[in-house]
């Protein structure tokens, strides 16, 4: 192998798609943590400036949000994994009961991808001889049987991402002096949302500016609404 070929070691196919999906999920989880916790603590700040109250509300929001995200991801990915395993089991049964029909089906799928009928048939036969289930899983189902989705990984990733995002507005609202808390929180949150908007756009190969503007606008609106609600409730003594 030449030095050039040896140096050309980059992820392709499913590995790259899986990595991008995890990165995108982490960015979106952090974004949710930032916006939801910022809205909560800014809303409470509209009603009271008591540091312990702000800390209690922020911690409660962080824990509730991170646990909710983790539980939701676990349930969602568990369902996806169950579906993948069921599809693999059905494919295994079909290969055992109808091997010739499955070979024809694999040939058709390969031909649909641009191979000539003869080449598709030869490729299907070679793939079937090597590992029929793996071939059908990847070509027909789009599943890698060696890399099924893991619900625990998804749950922990969502928990950590949300927690990291939520820590920013929580620390920003309780650490600065009372007169600076609100503005420090707003500026920090908008800056963080600009970063997550940029990151999500880059990961999705999208235009950066609209993503950043949407992210900042959504976060600013959430904080404005919750602050207004908190200030109103504080004014009437609720």
N, C-alpha and C positions, 0 to 999 in steps of 0.2 A: 504494500500500500504506500502511495506517495505521501510526502509530507503535506501536500495540499489536501489530499483526500482525508488524511488523518486529522488535519486541523478543522475539517468541515464537519464538526460534531455539534449539530443543533437539533432540538426536538422537532418532531414532525407528527402529523396525524393526530391520533387520539391523545397522545401524551401532551402535545402542545395545547390542544383544545381543553383538556382537563385542567392544565395549569392556568390557562386564561380564565376558565370558569371559576376556579377557586379564588384567583386574584380579584375578579370582578365581584364575587360574593363577599369577599373581605372588605372591599372598598364600600360596597353598598351597605354592609352591616355597620361599618364605622359611621357612614353617613346617617343611618337611622339613629344610631346612638347619639350623635351630635345634635340632630334636629329635635328628637323627642325629649332629651334631657334639657337642652337649652330652652325649649318651650316651657317645660315644667318649672325650671328654676327661675326663669324670667317672669313667669306668671306669678309665682309665689313672691318674687321680689317686688312685684307691683302692689302686693297687699301688705308686705312686712319687710323690714330690713334686718330682722333678727337672724344672726349668723347660724345659730343652732337649728332654727326652723328651716333655713335654706339648706343646710347640710343634711338634715333628716329627709327633707323632700327629695333632694338630689340623689341621695343614697338609695332611697326607696324606689325612685324611678329607674336608677341604674340596675338594681337587682331585679326588679320586675321585668324591665325590658330585656335584659340579657337572658334571663330564664325563659321568657316567652319566645325569644328568637331561637334559643337552643332547642326548646321543646318543639316548636314549629318545624325547624329544619329536620329534627330527628324523625318526626312523624312523616314529613314529606318525603325524605330520602329513603326511609324504611319502606314506604309504599312503592317508590320507584324500584328499589332493590327487589322487593317481592315480585313486581311485574317482570323484571329482567330474569329472575330465576324461573318464574313460570314459563316465560317465553323460551328459555333454554331447555327446560324439561320437555316442552311440547316439540321443539325442534329435534331433540334427541330421540323422542318416540317416533317421529315421522321418518327420521333417518333409518331407524331400525325396521320400520314396517313398510316404507316405500322408498327404498334407496334409489331406484332408477328415476322415479318422479322427482326426487330431490336433486338428483344430478342434472336433470333437464332444467329444473328451476334455477339452479346455480348458473348453468350455462346461459340461460335467458338474461339473468341479472348482469352477468359479465358482458354479454353482448350489448345490453342497453347502455353500458358505460363506454362503448366505442370500439370494442374488440370485434373482429370478424367472427362469424359463426364458428369457423374451424378452430381459430385460436381460442375462442371462449370455451369451446368444448374441451380442448386439450388442457387449458388452464383449470377448468372445473374438475377434470379427472385427476390432475396432479394434486390440487388442493384437497380433494376428497380422500385420496390415498394418504396424504400426509396427516390431515386432521379434519375430518368432515364437519364435526360440530363447530370447531373454531372458524372454519371457512364460512359456514352458513351464519354463524353468529355475527361475524364482522360484515359480511357482504349483504346479507338479507335483513338482519335485525339491527345492525349498527351497534353491536354490543361486543366489548372485549371481555370474554369469560374469565380472564385473569385479573381484571381490574373493575370489578363491580363496585358501584357506589357504596360508600361506607357511611351509615347514618351517624355513628359516633364521631367520626372526623368532621362531618358537616355541622353537628351540634356544637362541638368544641370550637370550631372555627367561627361560627356565628356568635357564640358566647364571648369569645375573646375580642372579636372585631367590634361588637356592640359596646363592650366594656371600655375598650380603648377610646372609642369615639365619645362615649358618655363622660369619661373622666375630664375631658377638656372643659366643657361648660361648668361641670361641678367644681373643679378647682378654681376656675375663673370667677365664680360667683362668691366663693367663701374666703379666698386668700387675700384679695386686695382690700384696702380700706373701704369703709361703707360708701363714701362719696364716689368711689371709682368702680365699684363692683359691676354696675349695670353696663357701663360703657366698655369696660375691659371684656366683659362676657360677650357683648354684641360684636365687638371688633374681632375677638378671637374666634368666635363661631363663624362669622362671615369669611374670615381668612381660611379656616379649616374647610369650609364648604367649597370655597374656590379650589382648594387643593384636591378634594375628593371629586369634584366635577371635572377637573382637568384629568385626573387619573382614570376615571371611568370612561371619558371620551377617548383617551389614548389607548386604553385596553380594548375598546370596541372599534377602533379605527374610525371614529366619528370626528366631526368638526368640534374643536375645543370650545370656542366662544359661546355657542348656544347652550352647551352643557353647563358651563360655568355660570352663565347668566340664570339659567333655570334653577340651578342649585342654590345660588345666593338669594334669588327672589323667593323661592319656597321657604328657605330658612328665615329670611327677614319677615315674611308674612306670618309665619308661625309664631315668631317671638313677639311681633306687634300685636297679634290677636290675643295671645295668652297674657301679655303684659296689660293690655287694655282690660281684659276680664278680671285680672288680679287687682288692678287699681280700682276698678269699679266696686268689686266686692269689699276691698279694704276701705273704700270711702263710705260705704253704707254700714260698715262695722260687722260684716259677716266673717 
